[in-house]
Structures are given as C-alpha cells and as structure tokens.
C-alpha cells in the first residue's frame, strides 16, 4: 500500500469550516518537510513555499501552501 492510499484513508479531524486545504496535502507537506529537517511550523511553511513545484508533482496544492498557523 502506498503512502497516499494509506494516509488518504485517515479521517480528517478538522471541522468543515477549517478545511480550506486538503488534509492529505497538509500531511504530505508536513512529512516531507520534517524528513528534510524542518523543526517547526514556520520551517514547514518555508519548505512548502520553496518546494511547491516538487510537491505538485504528487498532489495538486491548488490553494498553494497554508500559513504556518493552519499547518
């Protein structure tokens, strides 16, 4: 089972009003950034902004990268 299929099965715990960014995109962004050495929400956001083209090879990120408070 690939990671996207596995994490795609997780239930999104957020309220509907807080679901501006897809849950799977937030998980993928966070995991990729932490594996790359990110140590906090600001680092994760910066990673996403810098690597957005790479991230979009796997998921659409149609709304771009969420602000660090959203992550």
N, C-alpha and C positions, 0 to 999 in steps of 0.2 A: 504494500500500500504506500503510495507516495505521500509526501508531507501535505500537499494541498488537499488531497482527498481526506486525510486524517483530520487536519485542522478544520476543514470545511464542515465536518460533522459536529463540531462544537456548537453548543447553544450560545448565542450572543446574550450576555447578561445585562446589556445596557437597555435602558428604556427607549422606546421608539423615537422620542424627541432627541436623543443623544446618538442617533445612528447616521450621522451625516457621512461618515467614512465607513466603508465596508470592514467588518470585523476581521475577515481573513487578510485584508491588506494591512491592517494595524499589526496583526500577529506576525505576518511575514516581514514587515518593516522592522519591528522590534527585534525579532530573532536574528535577522541579518545584521543589524547594527550592533547588537550585543556580541555576536560571534566575531565581529570585526573590531571589537574593543570599546564600544560605546559604554559609558558608565553612568548615564542618566538620561532623563527625558530630552534635555537640550541637545546632548550628543546624538540621540536617536533622530531628532528632527534634522539636525545638520547632516547626518549621514544620508537621510532620505532626500534632502534637497540636492546634495552633491551627486547622489547615485540614482536619481529619478529615472533616467533613461534605462539604466540596467534593471531597476525594479519593474519597469513597464514591459520588459521582455517576458515577464512571468504573470503579472496582473495589471489591469488597466490603469489604476491610480488616476481615474478621470478627474477627481477633485484635487489632485496633487497630494502634497504631504500635509498631514494635520499639524496644527500648532502643538507645542510640547504639552500644553495643558490637556489637550484632547487625547494624546497618546497615553 
